């Protein structure tokens, strides 16, 4: 099988030829049997002036046994969009010197990590700078049900000021690696016998980490049970990260989140299981803290006003105080928090949204009884509750906005999707997912189906899983409990998650 492939290998002598009649092979960039990579250029008619753009073209003989899998992977790669993934422009088939080939055209890279390693290893700072974007790209792929599959120094590029990973080897989780593919120490042991998984990328990252810091890949005998050797000379924390990546059992390997925590411990507290909920708690606590400070200031104003004014208005406070309640709908400022049925802090962080709504509105409503004993103070406190506690909420959303759902009195419990932050960062625009719910007479969800999955299966699955845990107040028909139907529109954006619930029936 391998000999047959070698007779139909891509040749560096093809420089000067054209692939598919439109992609000139300008310079040989490298490759591994039987494929080859060339510098090319093409005209993107979406650009002004139709100027030729430099690009990279990879050619693979059509005889390879994973022909269909490669074509499908390249087609999928044209839809990927992440700042740390090389863009795939197009793919197709061509014939050069009677050799039928598949080709894929990708973004041009200024540098390839493998070329740098020919001259020197990376410094510890350069290694950290490399790992950050690599972790972001891999996390995004895994969140979308994809695996890079071929991570090694030859597939890590520098394009402009950005570090990027190639994408023409990206495949779905669970895909099988062709038996005829050449394997290196960067390929996890399980890829030889079973489907590829995110843990396979973790192994590849560990092997790459050893190579970038030592210039050489780790020593490993694939035929033995022993794990690869990580040189003692490697600095920490990279050495321990590499060892935990290069474990033969995929279930025992370190995760991408754990790698990020080891690289930047100040950003990631030790209690990793709370990572998904702690940002929400911070966002909830911050507005309340601002509200508490504002209320304390208001209280001081009340005390000062009460101390100064009684000697001047002592004959009249009682009659005027009785008129104040009628003339002071001082609770009017509370209409502002209540009238914001749009986003509230992440209701998924609490089991019962109505109390969360109450806690948001209570700071504005509590001061109202305070001004009643005095004639003048009521207009003064009426302004701060409307102006000060309320703007504190937008300030708390400088980071990605909290996930939210519209407050509806018929909803008892609303759970929001548990989505990793890197997946939200990858969104351009809005990913909308609609779920249809069937609710029994007790208000419990008995059925949840995807009405509209949107553009991402990952977000669709997360929305469906969360919606099954919603709880509603029992509906009444003719005075008797009755089942209902609801639709939940989940809106995933870069800065957070928003849910719009609608009662469909009765």
N, C-alpha and C positions, 0 to 999 in steps of 0.2 A: 504493500500500500504506500509506504513512504517513498519507495523507489519510483513508483508511478507518478507520485506528486513531483518528485524532483525533476522529472523530464519535462514538466509543464510549469516550471518555476518562472517567476518574474525576473528579468535580467536588467542589470544596471546599464547594459548596452542599449537599452531602449531610449536613452536620453536623445532628444531631438524628434521623437515620434509624437503622435497625437493619440489620445485616448478618446474614443467616441467621436473623433473628428473635431473636437472643440477644446480639448484640454491638452496643451502642449506639455510634454515631459521635459522640463527645463534643467533640472539637476537631480541627481541621485542623492537622497537623504538617508538611506539605510533601509534595513528590513531584516526579516528572518524567514528562512525557507518555509513555505514557498512564496511568500508575499514580498512586496517591495513598496517603498514610499518615495515619491518624487515631489519636487517643487513644481507648481503649475500656476496658472493664472486664468481667471475667467471674468466675464463682464456681467456685473449684476445690474440689470436694467432699472432697478429701483434707485440706484445711486444717480446723483446729478452728474451729467456729462458722460455717463456710460464709460467711465474709466476702468481699465482692467484692474482686477484685484488679485494680489498674491494669495495663494492658497496651497494646500497640501493635498495630494491625491494618493490614496493607497490602492494598490492593485493586488488582487488575489485570484489565482487560477480557478476557473469555474468547476474544476474537478474535485475540489475539496468536499469532503463528505458532509460538512455542515453548511452547504450552499444555501439552503432555504433559511436556516437559522440566522446566518449572517445577513442575508437580504432583509429579513424581518427586523433584525436588530438595527440595521442602518436606517430603515424606514422610520422606526420608532425614535431613533436618535435625532431625526430632523425636527421633531416636535419638542425636544428638550430645551429649556431655557433657564440657565443659572449662570451667574457671573464667574463661577470657577469651573465651568465645563466648556470645552472647545465646541464651537458651533459647527454643526453638520449642514452643509449647503445642499448637497444633492448626492444621488448615487445611481448606479445603472450597470450596464454590461457593455463590453467592447471586445474587439479582437485585435491582437497585435502579434505579428509573426505567427499566424495560425494558432495562437494560444487564446482561447476564450477566457476572459477575465471578468470578475466583478470589480467595480471601483466605487470608492466613496471619496467625496471632496469635502475637506474640512477647513476650518479657520487656520491661518498661517501663524506659526509660533516663531518668536525671535530667538529663543533658546530652548534646548532640550536638556533636562537634568542629566541624562546619561552622558552627554558630551562634556558637561562640566566635571563629572566624576572621573573622566579620563585624565584630567589634569590635577584635581585635588578633591578632598572630601569637603563637605560643608562644615561651617562653624556651628556651634550650638545655637547662636542667634539665627543664622540662616535656616537651620533645621526647624526651629520654632516657627519662623516665618513661613516655611513650607507647609508645616503640619496644620496650621490654622485653616487656610483655604481648602486643603485636602479633606480635612474633617467635615467642613461645611458642605462640600460637594458630595461626599459619600453619604452623609446624613440625609441630604436632600434626595439622593437616589433611593436609599433604603426606605425613606418615608413614602416614596411613590411606587414601591414594589419592584424596584430595579436593583441590579448589582453591577458594579463596574466590570468585574471579571478578569481584567488584565492589568491590574495596578502594578507598576514597576517604574524604575527611573526613566525608561524610554517613553513612557506615557504620561509624564509630568512635564508640562511646558510653561514657558514664560511668554505671554502675549501682551506686549506693551508693559504696563505696570502691574499686570495681574498674573497670578499663578493659576494655571488651568489644567484639568485632566482631560485626556482624550475621551471620546465618546463612541468611537466606532466599534468598541467591544462590549458596550452596555447590553445587558440581556435581562429578561424577567427573572425574578426569584423562582427557583425551582427548575431552571433550564439545565439541560445536560451539556457538558463540555464534550466536544467531538473526541472520539478515542484516538484519532490520528494527530491531534494537536500536540505540538512540542511543548513539554512542560519544564519549568525551571523551579528553583527553590521559592520563587514568588508565588507559585501556584499551590494552594492549600491541598493537603493530602486527600481530602474527601472528594475533590473534583475529578479524581481518577476513577471513582467508582459510582458516585451518585450526583444528584443535582447540586447546583451552585446556590449559595445562600449568602446573606450579609456577613456572616462570620468568616466566609472565605476572603472577603475584602479585608477584614481585620488581619488575617494571616499575612496577606500580601503587603499590608501597610507595615507590619512588623519586620518583614524581610527587607523592605525598601528602607526602613529606618536604619537598619544595620549597615546597608550599603552606602547610604549618603554620609554616614559618619566615619566609615572606615575605608571607603572606595571599593570594598569587596562584599559580595553577598555572604550571608551566614553559611557555614559549613553544615551540610546535611546529606545523609544517605537515605534516600527515599525508601529503600528496601528494608530499612531497619526501623524498629519501634522507637528508637531514641529521637528526641526532639532536636531541632537545629541548635548549634552552639552560638551563643551571643558572646562576643569578646569581652573580657573583663575590663579592657581599656576604655570601653564606651562610658561616657559620662551619664550621670543620673539627671533627670528621671528617665532618660531615653533607654538605658539598658533594661531597667525593670519593665518598662512599657513593652519593649521588644520581646522580652521573655514571656510576658503574659499574652502577647499576640500570637506567638509561635507555639501554642499548645496544640498537640495532635487532636485532642477532643474539642470540637467546636464549641460545645456547651461551657467549657472551662475558660474560654478566651475572654479577655477584657473587652468591654464595649466601647463604642466611640465616645459616649458621654463620659465614661470613666477616664478615657485618655485625656479628654479636654479638661477634666477636673484635676488630673495630675499635672498638666502643663500650666494651668492657671488656678491654683487652689483658692486664691482670694476671690475669684469670680464664682466659684462653685463651692458652696459650703459642704462639709462632710456628709450631712444628712441628705443624700441624693434622692431618696424616695419622695421628699417633699418638694422637689424642684418644680413640679408642674403646678403646685398650689401656692407656693410661697410668693411668687410675683403678684398673684391676685390678692393675697392678704395684704401685701405692702400697698397695693393700689387702693384697697378699701381703708386701710389704717390711715393713710396719708390725708385723705379728705377729712376724715373724722378728727384727726389731730388739728388740722387747720380750723375746723368748726369749733373745737373745744377752746382753742386760743381766742377765736373771735368772740365766743360767748363769754369767756372770762373778761374780756375787755368791755363787753356790753354791760356785764354785771357791775364792773367798777364804775361805769358811767351812771348806772342806776343809783348806786350807793351815794356817789358824790351829789347827784341831783337831789336825792332824798334828804341829804344832810343840809344842803344849802338853802333849798326852797321852803321848807316848812315854816321858818320864822316869818317869811314875807307873805305866805298865802295860807297861814294857819286857820283863818276864819272860814275859808271856802273849800278846803280839800274834799270834805265829805260829799257835798252836793255834786261837785264836778266829777268826783270819782264815780258817782252813780251814773253819770251821763256817758262816761268814757266807753263802757262796754257797748252802748248802742252806737256811738259815733266812731268807735275804733274797731273796725274789723281788722285789728292788728294782726290776727292770724292770716290776713291776706297774703303776706309774704310767703306763707307756707304753700300757697297755690303754685309757686314756681317749682319747688321740688316735686310736688304731686303732678304738675302738668308736664313733667319730663318723663313721659312713659317710654321714651326711647331708652338708650342704654343705661342700665344700672350696673354697679360693680358685679363681677362674675357671680351669677347666682349658682353656678355649679359648685362654688366653694362652701355653700350652705345647703342644708337639706330642705329648708323651708323658705322659699323666696319672700312670702309676705312679711315675715319679721325683718328681713333685710331691707325691704322697702320702707318699713316703719322706721328703722334706725337711720335711714337717710333723711327722712322728713322731720324726725323729732327734734333735731337741733334748732330748726327754724320755728317750731311751734311752741317749745317750752318757754321761751322768754315772754310770750304774749301776756300771761297773767301778771308779770312783774310790774309794768307801768300803771296798773289800775289805781294804786293809792295816790299817784301824783297827777297833776293836771298837765304839766309840760312834757315830762319824759316820754310819753308814748310815741310822739312823732320821731324822736331821736332813735330809739332802738328799732323802729320799723324799717329804717334804711339799711343798717348793717346786715341783718339776717338775709335780706334779699341780695345784697351786693357782695358780702364777704364770704360766707360759707359756700355759696353756689359756685363762684369761679374757681374754688379750690379743686373741683372735680376735673376740669380740663387740665390743670397743672399736673395732676397725677397721671395723665396719659401721655407724657412726653415719650416714655417707652411704648412698646406696642400696646394699643388700647386694650382694656380688659374685655374678655368675652362677655357678651350680654344678651339678654332676652327681654322682649317687651313685657311689661308687667300686665297681667290679665287676672282679674279676681277669680276666674274659673280655674286657674292653674295653681295647684298646691305644691308641686315639686317639679322644677325644671332643671334638667341636667345638661351641661354643655359638653361638646366633644373634647376628649383629652388628646390634644394635638401637640406635637413637639414644636418648639419655637422655630427651629430651622425650616420646618415645612411651611409655616406661615410666611417666613421671610422670602420664600421662593415665589410667592404669588405676585403676579402683575395684574392689577384689576381686582375682580371679584369672582370667586368660585361659588356658584349657587347650587345647593343640593336641596331637593324637596322630598320630604318623607310623609307618607300617608299613615295615620294612626287610627286604629279601631279601639274605642274605649268602652268598657262595660258599664253597667248601671252603678257600680261602686266607684267609678272613676279610675280604674286601673287599665293600663294598656294591655290589650289582648293580642294585638297584631300590629306590625310595623313593616311597611314595604316602601321601597324606593320608587317614588313617582317620577323623579328626575334626578339622575345620578350626577349631573354636571360633567365637568371635564376631567375629574380626578377620581379614580376608584378609591384611593386612600382616604380622601375627605368624605366620599360617599359612605364608606364603611364606618368611619368614625361617627358620622352623623346618625346613621342607622342604629349603631350600638348605643349612643347616648339617648336617643328618642325612646327606646324601650323602657327607660327608667323614669319617664315623666309620669306625673300623677295629677288627676283633675278632680274637681268637686263634682259629685254626682249631679247629672242633669235631671231636670224635672219636666215631665210631659203629663199634663192633666193631673198634677199633684203627685205623680208616681215617679220613682227613679227610672231613668231610661238610658240606653247606650247612646254614644255620640261618635262622630268622626271628626278628626282634626287633620290639618296639614301644617307641617313645620317647615318653613323655608330657612335653611341654614346659609348664612352669607359669610364665607371665609375671605378675609382680607389680610393684607400684609400686617396691618396694625391690630388685628383681633378678629373675634367671631361675634356675629350678631344673629339672633334668631327671631323670626316673625311667625308667631302662631296664629292660625285662623281656624275657627270652628266651621266645619263643612256641613254637618248635620247633627241633630235636627235643626 
